[in-house]
Amino acid sequence: TDNSWTGGKDTEWTDIANWTNGVAPTPTKDSNVQVSANNPVISATTGAVVNNLDIDAGAALTIANGVL
């Protein structure tokens, strides 16, 4: 995996402080969501794009209503 969610700061998907490589996911990077105290949230106004996304057992990702 190119980039892993740590939730080190908060739940904001685009906040680079929450990712191991200091960058939010991109269309060319594989990413994974690890178990953390702060599970990621993709809000209705967040533009989220990722190449391949793995979510570890016990981890969670919330996608807000209205996001496709």
Backbone as ProteinMPNN parsed JSONL, in Angstrom:
{"seq_chain_A": "TDNSWTGGKDTEWTDIANWTNGVAPTPTKDSNVQVSANNPVISATTGAVVNNLDIDAGAALTIANGVL", "coords_chain_A": {"N_chain_A": [[0.839, -1.184, 0.0], [0.516, 2.206, -0.811], [-0.119, 4.306, 0.879], [-1.337, 4.907, 4.12], [-4.1, 5.197, 6.33], [-4.004, 6.825, 9.415], [-5.372, 8.32, 11.219], [-4.358, 10.153, 12.946], [-4.826, 12.817, 13.627], [-7.575, 13.727, 13.263], [-10.887, 13.033, 11.97], [-11.041, 13.769, 9.328], [-10.962, 13.08, 5.978], [-9.364, 14.306, 3.949], [-7.32, 15.559, 5.326], [-3.954, 15.869, 5.582], [-2.417, 15.192, 7.777], [-3.459, 12.891, 8.742], [-2.57, 10.753, 7.309], [-0.068, 8.326, 6.449], [1.977, 9.016, 4.618], [1.762, 11.716, 4.481], [0.085, 12.766, 2.577], [-3.121, 13.036, 1.063], [-5.23, 10.424, -0.322], [-4.899, 9.617, -3.839], [-5.831, 9.386, -7.354], [-3.9, 7.708, -8.382], [-2.638, 6.318, -6.394], [-2.499, 3.551, -4.16], [-4.339, 2.902, -1.218], [-4.918, 2.355, 2.293], [-7.184, 1.787, 5.003], [-6.603, 1.767, 8.32], [-7.2, 0.309, 11.57], [-8.142, 2.707, 13.914], [-8.336, 5.31, 16.396], [-9.657, 7.461, 15.389], [-11.798, 7.161, 12.976], [-11.974, 7.464, 9.418], [-13.874, 9.995, 7.683], [-15.72, 10.712, 4.875], [-17.039, 13.509, 3.774], [-20.071, 15.074, 2.509], [-19.175, 17.164, 0.971], [-16.594, 16.632, 0.322], [-14.103, 15.928, -2.009], [-13.256, 12.901, -2.91], [-10.919, 10.67, -4.129], [-9.445, 7.633, -5.042], [-7.059, 5.121, -5.911], [-6.892, 2.131, -5.42], [-8.582, 0.847, -2.634], [-8.21, -0.507, 0.504], [-9.799, -1.73, 3.371], [-9.008, -2.406, 6.562], [-9.751, -5.253, 8.671], [-11.953, -4.619, 11.288], [-11.629, -1.906, 11.083], [-13.117, 1.242, 10.005], [-14.933, 3.163, 7.592], [-16.64, 6.077, 6.917], [-19.017, 7.24, 4.685], [-20.556, 10.061, 3.798], [-24.078, 10.801, 3.452], [-25.399, 11.241, 0.221], [-23.101, 11.201, -1.233], [-21.442, 9.837, -3.979]], "CA_chain_A": [[0.0, 0.0, 0.0], [1.27, 3.448, -0.919], [-0.506, 5.298, 1.871], [-2.232, 4.317, 5.109], [-4.814, 6.066, 7.266], [-3.635, 6.666, 10.818], [-6.32, 9.067, 12.052], [-3.547, 10.788, 13.972], [-5.292, 14.154, 13.992], [-9.031, 13.796, 13.361], [-11.573, 12.115, 11.06], [-11.13, 14.394, 8.002], [-10.333, 12.278, 4.926], [-8.38, 15.069, 3.177], [-6.284, 16.152, 6.185], [-2.723, 15.112, 5.355], [-1.877, 14.732, 9.057], [-4.065, 11.597, 9.036], [-2.035, 9.765, 6.373], [1.336, 8.004, 6.736], [2.904, 9.706, 3.715], [1.506, 13.15, 4.5], [-0.735, 13.161, 1.426], [-4.403, 12.352, 0.962], [-5.245, 9.508, -1.464], [-5.012, 10.154, -5.194], [-6.253, 8.366, -8.314], [-2.79, 6.836, -8.769], [-2.059, 5.672, -5.21], [-3.275, 2.602, -3.377], [-4.419, 3.345, 0.173], [-5.685, 1.487, 3.163], [-7.68, 2.351, 6.244], [-6.245, 0.932, 9.45], [-7.946, 0.548, 12.804], [-7.641, 3.886, 14.618], [-9.304, 5.97, 17.274], [-10.393, 8.392, 14.527], [-12.114, 6.566, 11.687], [-12.133, 8.513, 8.414], [-15.196, 10.387, 7.205], [-15.773, 11.451, 3.613], [-18.261, 14.305, 3.888], [-20.786, 15.345, 1.266], [-18.464, 18.187, 0.197], [-15.214, 16.19, 0.108], [-13.793, 15.25, -3.261], [-12.381, 11.786, -2.564], [-10.565, 9.774, -5.222], [-8.373, 6.735, -4.637], [-6.851, 4.064, -6.886], [-7.439, 0.946, -4.756], [-8.746, 1.107, -1.205], [-8.44, -1.648, 1.387], [-10.194, -1.361, 4.723], [-8.614, -3.502, 7.442], [-10.761, -5.816, 9.566], [-12.106, -3.826, 12.496], [-11.562, -0.482, 10.746], [-14.362, 1.734, 9.434], [-14.927, 4.363, 6.763], [-17.985, 6.626, 6.771], [-19.248, 8.078, 3.518], [-21.759, 10.834, 4.125], [-25.223, 10.722, 2.566], [-25.344, 12.097, -0.948], [-21.811, 11.051, -1.915], [-21.35, 8.646, -4.815]], "C_chain_A": [[0.879, 1.24, 0.0], [1.052, 4.383, 0.264], [-1.498, 4.671, 2.835], [-2.833, 5.381, 6.022], [-4.329, 5.772, 8.672], [-4.652, 7.331, 11.736], [-5.613, 9.798, 13.172], [-4.032, 12.143, 14.439], [-6.792, 14.204, 14.24], [-9.651, 12.811, 12.381], [-11.623, 12.611, 9.617], [-10.29, 13.639, 6.964], [-9.204, 13.026, 4.222], [-7.266, 15.692, 4.015], [-5.025, 15.296, 6.103], [-2.08, 14.605, 6.648], [-2.434, 13.361, 9.449], [-3.523, 10.46, 8.174], [-0.539, 9.564, 6.597], [2.319, 8.771, 5.86], [2.673, 11.209, 3.653], [0.793, 13.654, 3.27], [-2.05, 12.396, 1.471], [-4.367, 11.43, -0.26], [-5.445, 10.23, -2.792], [-5.455, 9.035, -6.131], [-5.141, 7.395, -8.704], [-2.152, 6.097, -7.596], [-3.036, 4.692, -4.587], [-3.239, 3.074, -1.934], [-5.14, 2.296, 0.995], [-6.072, 2.222, 4.433], [-7.379, 1.342, 7.338], [-7.16, 1.238, 10.627], [-7.32, 1.742, 13.508], [-8.733, 4.446, 15.514], [-10.189, 6.924, 16.481], [-10.63, 7.735, 13.174], [-12.4, 7.664, 10.672], [-13.587, 8.733, 8.016], [-15.018, 11.157, 5.899], [-17.104, 12.185, 3.636], [-18.876, 14.537, 2.515], [-20.066, 16.364, 0.394], [-17.014, 17.809, -0.093], [-15.085, 15.513, -1.247], [-12.792, 14.145, -2.977], [-12.18, 10.88, -3.763], [-9.392, 8.936, -4.758], [-8.266, 5.629, -5.684], [-7.486, 2.769, -6.39], [-7.495, 1.241, -3.274], [-9.034, -0.187, -0.481], [-8.82, -1.107, 2.753], [-9.919, -2.568, 5.605], [-9.788, -3.98, 8.283], [-10.787, -5.0, 10.851], [-12.03, -2.333, 12.279], [-12.898, -0.074, 10.129], [-14.11, 2.985, 8.609], [-16.366, 4.806, 6.616], [-18.036, 7.507, 5.54], [-20.589, 8.753, 3.741], [-22.832, 10.671, 3.051], [-25.085, 11.702, 1.398], [-24.042, 12.016, -1.707], [-21.836, 9.768, -2.711], [-19.973, 8.536, -5.399]], "O_chain_A": [[1.869, 1.311, 0.728], [1.937, 5.164, 0.611], [-2.413, 3.969, 2.404], [-2.163, 6.331, 6.427], [-4.25, 4.613, 9.08], [-4.782, 6.951, 12.9], [-6.196, 10.038, 14.229], [-3.685, 12.578, 15.538], [-7.238, 14.662, 15.291], [-8.999, 11.84, 11.997], [-12.194, 11.936, 8.761], [-9.065, 13.574, 7.069], [-8.173, 12.423, 3.926], [-6.351, 16.299, 3.457], [-5.03, 14.134, 6.51], [-1.276, 13.674, 6.607], [-1.936, 12.737, 10.386], [-3.975, 9.322, 8.299], [0.178, 10.518, 6.9], [3.396, 9.139, 6.329], [3.313, 11.904, 2.864], [0.879, 14.837, 2.943], [-2.082, 11.233, 1.875], [-3.545, 11.639, -1.152], [-6.065, 11.291, -2.863], [-5.454, 7.865, -5.747], [-5.42, 6.356, -9.303], [-1.215, 5.324, -7.795], [-4.235, 4.957, -4.494], [-2.22, 3.589, -1.474], [-5.874, 1.461, 0.467], [-5.39, 3.146, 4.877], [-7.841, 0.202, 7.291], [-7.807, 2.284, 10.677], [-6.103, 1.791, 13.684], [-9.905, 4.089, 15.392], [-11.336, 7.17, 16.855], [-9.748, 7.752, 12.316], [-12.998, 8.684, 11.015], [-14.406, 7.814, 8.009], [-14.262, 12.126, 5.831], [-18.165, 11.571, 3.532], [-18.268, 14.231, 1.489], [-20.319, 16.426, -0.809], [-16.282, 18.595, -0.695], [-15.87, 14.628, -1.586], [-11.602, 14.416, -2.82], [-13.142, 10.381, -4.347], [-8.452, 9.453, -4.154], [-9.271, 5.241, -6.28], [-8.527, 2.36, -6.906], [-6.562, 1.819, -2.715], [-9.99, -0.889, -0.808], [-8.231, -0.139, 3.233], [-10.519, -3.627, 5.424], [-10.707, -3.215, 8.575], [-9.737, -4.726, 11.434], [-12.333, -1.561, 13.188], [-13.713, -0.926, 9.774], [-13.196, 3.761, 8.889], [-17.225, 4.012, 6.235], [-17.212, 8.405, 5.366], [-21.622, 8.094, 3.859], [-22.523, 10.433, 1.883], [-24.697, 12.854, 1.587], [-23.879, 12.688, -2.725], [-22.21, 8.719, -2.187], [-19.69, 7.594, -6.139]]}, "name": "protein", "num_of_chains": 1, "seq": "TDNSWTGGKDTEWTDIANWTNGVAPTPTKDSNVQVSANNPVISATTGAVVNNLDIDAGAALTIANGVL"}
